[in-house]
Amino acid sequence: MKKPMHEIRFGLVKAVIWRNQTKSGQRHNVTVCRLFKNGDVWKESAQFGRDDLPLLAKVVDLAHTWIFVHGDDAE
């Protein structure tokens, strides 16, 4: 399994940056999730509530900055 390049987390909202090698060079993708606990087990959801949205905006913005600084070869 591939390891993520970088992870950004604020509270229970997380963005994970993945590197992919393409014919055009190195590219990055981002997955986002909200963490929650179901009993004793931590799980992830792709759904965000109203109060999650400011944190979602922040982690996505920081993911964009990280990718911009570390660069995609094709850009």
Buried (B, 14 or more C-beta within 10 A) or exposed (E): EEEEBBEBBBEBBBBBBBBEEEEEEBBBEBBBBBEEEEEEEEEEEEEBEEEBEEBBEBBBEBBBEBBEEEEBEEE
